[in-house]
């Protein structure tokens, strides 16, 4: 909680300054690099302990799964809200495209006015989103209390960080889960990062991509509870295979179809179903890995932040790799910033980045998930073993208390 409390106000300031345009022109790149990196750092200071709270609000697997489902539902809902707020506010500003990247006859007064309107729109959107950030953080800080396992409160060995890191990174189920999670995350981040450009230039829906993105995220929000029911009924590994692989047919359809707005909306809604699975299931599987680790290392505690921090690290890593691949690919094929149209090779590259590349990455990720050893039978065994461990710790604690009271009486 202290990490969340102290990082929140600084993250809000850094977020707002990302969208502020300073008067000086020399050094603007350093300005944005500084505050973007600072914001990402502070969000990580929030995200890691926030994610790790899943392990400290309950000891029951079913309750942790339910908490993860609620958390991911609200996270996707927050993405919908942020997309809607920023998209609608910024969309009101006039930001015309440039018909010819080499033209010099652009009306400078009109261009300057539209840029100023866009700057103010981004600042207004940043202020609204920052306000929501504050409200949500206050609710979290005041409304959630950490709970510790009974056997953790006894005299157990606190693991030094680097030794704990070595043990965590040598835990087989964790490595296999991270590997599958990395590839599937990279697949969906490639789609997410290039979706606006794909809709604008390849499909020709310049004014529709915000609404298409909202359709995807709204569909994901609605279907997360359905996936939560599915994983409790049929198991998490089955849900992973069906949920994430369901994106493949729709990505193939996008690659093959002609520009059709109605079909694109149908594909967007269907893609949201798979996005929901990609959001929920890897995070729902992580507590099972931690429980398995605790059974193999029963006298070592305090490793939960390591598990969650490296999970977040690989999420950030996938985001960075996705951005790098997209930027280099588009630059290599001659992408023109703010152009009204793009060369044919840019349109083809966008199609590959949104369809074929994610399909390949999803298939690799699913093959890696096949190696993940914790199925439903293993989960039930771990649950029984952990329950026995807690009961043993509880009875040991009661015995210690009785002995202390008897000694004080004597």
C-alpha positions, 0 to 999 in steps of 0.5 A: 500500500505505501508504494501505491500511496506515494506513486499515485500523485507523482504518476498523475503529474507525470501523466499530465506533463506528457500531454503538455507542449512546452514553449521551447522547441529544442529539447522537446524530445528529451522532455517527452522521453523524461516524462514518459519514462517517469510515468511508466516507472511510477505506473509500475510502482503502482501496478506491481503491488496492486497486482500482488494484492490478489495474494493478500486479500484471500487464501482461497483459490476460488476467491482469488480467481473471482478477485482476478476476474473482477480486477480484469473486468474493471481494467478492461472497463477502464480501457474502454472509459479511457478510450472513449474519453480521450477519443471523443474529446480529442476527436472534436479538435480539427486535426487535418491530414496532409495530402502531400508530405512534401507540399509547402502550400499548407495554410499556416494560420489554419494549421497553427490554429488546429494544432492549438485546438488539438493541444488543448483537447489533449490537456483536457482529456489528460485532466479528466483521466487524471481525476479518475485515476485519483478517485480510483486510487483513493478507493483502493487505498481506503477500501482494501486491507492486506491479509497474511497467511497464518504460517507467514506470521510465525518465525519463518525465513525471509528470503533475500531478494536475489536468492528469492529471484533465483528460486522464482526464475528456476520454478518450472511452471512460472517460466512456462507460464511467462513464456506463453504469456509473453508471446500471446501478449506480444500478439495482442499488443501488435494488433492494439498498437497498429489497429488505428493505422490499419483502420485509417489507411488499409481499410479506409475508415479514418473516422471509425477507428475509435468506435471500432476500438470501443466495440472491441473493448466493450465486447471484452468487458462483457465477456470476461465474466463468461470466461470466468464461468468457463474456466471454473467449469472446464479448467484454465488450460482449456479456457486458454486454448479456446479463448486465445485461439478463437482470435485466429479465424477472425484475424484471417478474415480481416486479412482476406476480406475487402474493406467493409464497415459492417463486417469490420464491426462484427470482427471487432466484437468477436475479437473482443471475446478473445481479448477478454481471454487474453486479459483474464486467463494468464493473470488468473493462472499466476496465483496457482503457480505461487501456491505451487511454489509455496508447497515446494518451498514451504519455509520461504515467504515474501516472494509474491512481489517477485512473481508479480513484478516479473510478470509485469516486466514481461508485459512491459517488455512485450509492449516495447518489442511490439512498438519497436517492430511496428515503428521499424517496419513502418519506417522501412516501408516509407510511412508518412506521418499524418498523410492522407494516404500511404504507399501500398507497401505501408498498407500491406505492412499494416495488414501483416502487423495486425493479422499474420504476425499475431497469428504466428505469435498466438500459435507459438504461445499456445504451444508453450502453454501446452507445456504448462504443468498445472492442470485442474487435477494438480490445482486440487492437489495443491489446494488440499496440501495448502489447506493441510499446511494452514491447519498445521500452522494454526494448531501450532500457533494455538499450542504456542499460545497455550504454552505461553499462557501456562508459563506466565501463570506458573 
